[in-house]
């Protein structure tokens, strides 16, 4: 079996230090993660993407999502699998909500079917 090498950007992005800096920079606009304010390099953009992803995962964990634990966060393959599952599951929920919204309308707390003429 081929050995899997971890992505160093992901390792940094999930670290407590960078997560704390990232959260602080969102709340306090004087805190910058990089020397430059604009024109981020592709490497910086990739790092910001992973910071946001791991921030999402830590938030899900703190909200009690049973699917996200330290093992999922630390293992990049499990993390990718969860993100793929979440993305597909979220899209299905969004489609269902949109379909339900399109086929019913709420009137005084009662749901009535909408008639569509084609």
C-alpha positions in Angstrom: 0.0 0.0 0.0 1.3 3.5 -0.9 2.1 5.7 2.1 0.1 8.8 2.4 1.9 12.1 2.9 0.1 14.9 4.8 -0.4 18.3 3.3 1.6 20.8 5.3 -0.9 23.6 4.6 -3.7 21.5 6.1 -1.5 20.6 9.1 -0.9 24.3 9.8 -4.5 25.3 9.1 -6.0 22.9 11.7 -3.5 23.9 14.4 -4.8 25.7 17.4 -2.5 28.7 16.8 -3.7 29.4 13.3 -7.3 28.7 14.1 -7.1 31.3 16.9 -5.4 33.8 14.7 -8.0 33.2 11.9 -10.9 33.7 14.3 -9.4 36.8 15.8 -8.7 38.3 12.3 -12.4 37.8 11.5 -13.5 39.6 14.6 -10.7 42.2 14.9 -10.0 43.8 11.6 -6.6 45.1 12.7 -5.2 41.6 12.9 -3.7 40.3 9.6 -2.6 36.8 8.8 -0.1 37.9 6.1 2.1 40.9 5.6 0.3 41.8 2.4 -3.3 43.1 2.6 -4.2 42.4 -1.1 -2.9 40.4 -4.0 -2.7 37.1 -2.2 -0.5 34.4 -3.7 -2.0 31.1 -4.8 -0.4 29.5 -1.7 -2.0 32.1 0.6 -5.4 31.6 -1.0 -5.1 27.8 -0.5 -4.1 28.3 3.1 -7.1 30.6 3.7 -9.3 28.0 2.1 -8.1 25.3 4.5 -8.4 27.7 7.5 -12.0 28.2 6.6 -12.7 24.5 6.1 -11.1 23.5 9.4 -12.9 26.4 11.1 -16.2 24.9 9.8 -15.2 21.5 11.1 -14.3 22.8 14.6 -17.6 24.7 14.6 -19.6 21.6 13.6 -17.8 19.6 16.4 -18.5 22.3 19.0 -22.2 22.3 17.9 -22.4 18.6 18.7 -22.3 17.1 15.2 -21.7 13.4 15.9 -20.1 12.9 12.5 -17.2 15.3 13.3 -14.6 14.4 16.0 -10.9 14.8 16.5 -10.2 11.7 14.4 -12.0 13.1 11.4 -10.3 16.5 11.8 -6.8 15.0 12.2 -7.1 12.4 9.4 -7.1 14.1 6.0 -8.7 11.1 4.2 -11.5 10.9 6.8 -11.9 14.7 6.6 -12.2 14.7 2.8 -14.7 11.8 3.0 -16.8 13.8 5.5 -16.6 17.0 3.4 -17.8 15.0 0.3 -20.6 13.4 2.3 -21.7 16.7 3.8 -21.6 18.5 0.4 -23.8 15.8 -1.2 -26.1 15.6 1.8 -26.5 19.4 1.9 -27.3 19.6 -1.8 -30.0 16.9 -1.4 -31.5 18.8 1.5 -31.4 22.1 -0.4 -33.1 20.4 -3.4 -35.8 18.9 -1.2 -36.5 22.3 0.5 -36.6 24.1 -2.8 -39.0 21.4 -4.3 -41.2 21.6 -1.2 -41.2 25.4 -1.4 -42.1 25.3 -5.1 -45.0 22.8 -4.7 -46.7 24.3 -1.6 -47.5 27.7 -0.2 -48.3 28.6 3.3 -51.6 30.3 4.1 -52.6 31.0 7.7 -50.4 28.2 9.0 -51.9 25.6 6.6 -50.0 24.2 3.7 -51.9 24.1 0.4 -50.7 22.4 -2.7 -49.9 24.7 -5.6 -51.4 24.0 -9.0 -49.0 24.3 -11.9 -50.3 24.5 -15.4 -47.8 23.4 -18.0 
